[in-house]
Amino acid sequence: MTRRSITRQYPEVQPDLPPRSRGVIALFEENCTVCMLCARECPDWCIYIDSHKETLPAEGGGRARTRNVLDRFAIDFALCMYCGICIEVCPFDALFWSPEFEYAEYDIAELTHEKERLREWMWTVPPPQDHDPAAEPPKEVGAAEKAAARAARKPPGTGA
């Protein structure tokens, strides 16, 4: 209380954000399979997704496959409470936290951002943190290494 307060002149001086800070939700469109989990789990219902089915021709005598194609992915940031549930439930890592925080609009209706804008924020997402070198490896990696070691010890020409 005895020191003078320091005021940062915001637009001219950018704030020092902590690493992995939460700003807005970014979309990596290539990973989105339109499973709709993010929209169903959102407590505010602020995620809007539209898609259509596309039939892929059969290759090699198989049957034709259908897949969902993303037409619209929008988040209404006027409704969003930034809880991160959509990011946690996404099984295909299509949603990420971006540290971008300058997305204010003059009209509240313009706070609904479409997939193109969400895609732009994807490039501001920091890379994941490095693994702790003192931590033990995941069980899957250990099992794969054991299987590879067993396969390397087998003499060539022996059956499976």
C-alpha angles and dihedrals in degrees: 000000000000094000124081115253118249115226118199114214094229108202092045096037115046115216121250102245120202116246116274092015117169118244116142136342116263126201127220096200097193091064096049112105094179091245088150094219092128093052093045095049096044108112091205097044090227097140117091119193129179124179144158134213120251125195117223116206118249118259123204098006097305127128124273115269128217125210136178118252119204113237101166133012115172135164122202102216090188087070100031115107094194093237093145096224091129091056093048096049096046104109094193101050095244097137126061140170113254121198089223109123105162102092103115119148133197093228121051090218089065092063089084101097121197128217093272092061092042088052091054090056090053090076091060094057109113119233117264119272118265118260118260106260091211093055121099116251120260116271091246092058092047092050091048092050091050091050091049091049091051091049091050092052093053112100114243117261096033117123125247 
